Amino acid sequence: DDFQSHILNVRKELVNMFYSDDESIQNAFPTFDSQLSSLSVPNESTLVLIDIAPTQFLSDGTTITVLVDNEAYALAPRELDVIG
């Protein structure tokens, strides 16, 4: 399935890019990979900003004009976007 294979490919690239020397992270992924196959393809999702805080937004006094410090997004159910 494209959903699972895409996640596996992205996971491998990110782990190899940022954690190639971390054996504990490398060792955790066989379990992750096997559990991924049991996930169903989501019907809908959105980009969710991880670790959101009021200080990440700039305003002109009435309207939010800029989002700053947006280094981490996750693809997740829409409901998780409003949890703070």
C-alpha positions in Angstrom: 0.0 0.0 0.0 1.3 3.5 -0.9 0.4 4.9 2.6 2.6 2.5 4.5 5.4 2.4 2.0 5.7 6.2 1.9 5.9 6.4 5.7 8.5 3.7 5.7 10.6 5.5 3.1 10.4 8.9 4.8 11.1 7.3 8.2 14.3 5.6 6.8 15.5 8.8 5.2 15.0 11.0 8.3 16.5 8.4 10.7 19.5 7.9 8.4 19.9 11.7 8.0 19.7 12.7 11.7 20.2 9.5 13.8 22.4 7.2 11.8 24.8 7.0 14.8 22.1 6.4 17.4 21.9 2.7 17.9 18.8 2.9 20.3 16.8 4.7 17.6 18.0 2.3 14.9 17.0 -0.7 17.1 13.5 0.7 17.7 12.4 0.7 14.1 11.9 -3.0 13.3 9.0 -2.8 15.8 7.7 0.4 14.3 8.0 -1.0 10.8 6.1 -4.2 11.7 3.3 -2.3 13.5 2.9 0.1 10.7 1.5 -2.6 8.5 -1.5 -2.9 10.8 -2.5 0.7 10.4 -5.4 1.6 8.2 -5.1 4.4 5.7 -6.6 7.5 7.2 -9.7 9.0 5.6 -8.6 12.5 6.2 -5.6 14.3 7.8 -4.0 17.7 8.0 -0.6 19.2 8.9 -0.4 19.8 12.6 2.2 22.2 14.1 4.1 20.4 16.9 4.8 22.3 20.1 2.7 25.4 19.1 2.8 28.4 21.4 1.5 32.0 21.1 5.0 33.3 20.8 5.2 31.6 17.3 2.9 34.2 15.8 3.5 37.8 14.8 0.7 40.3 14.4 0.1 43.7 12.9 -2.1 44.4 16.0 -5.3 42.9 14.6 -4.4 40.0 12.3 -1.8 37.2 12.5 0.6 38.0 9.8 3.5 35.6 10.2 4.1 32.2 11.7 7.7 31.7 13.0 9.6 28.8 14.6 7.7 26.2 12.5 10.4 23.5 12.4 8.1 20.5 13.1 4.9 19.5 11.5 3.2 16.1 11.6 0.5 14.6 9.4 -2.3 13.8 11.8 -6.1 13.8 12.3 -7.6 17.3 12.3 -8.7 17.0 15.9 -5.1 17.0 17.1 -4.5 20.4 15.7 -6.5 22.1 18.5 -4.9 20.3 21.4 -2.7 22.6 23.4 
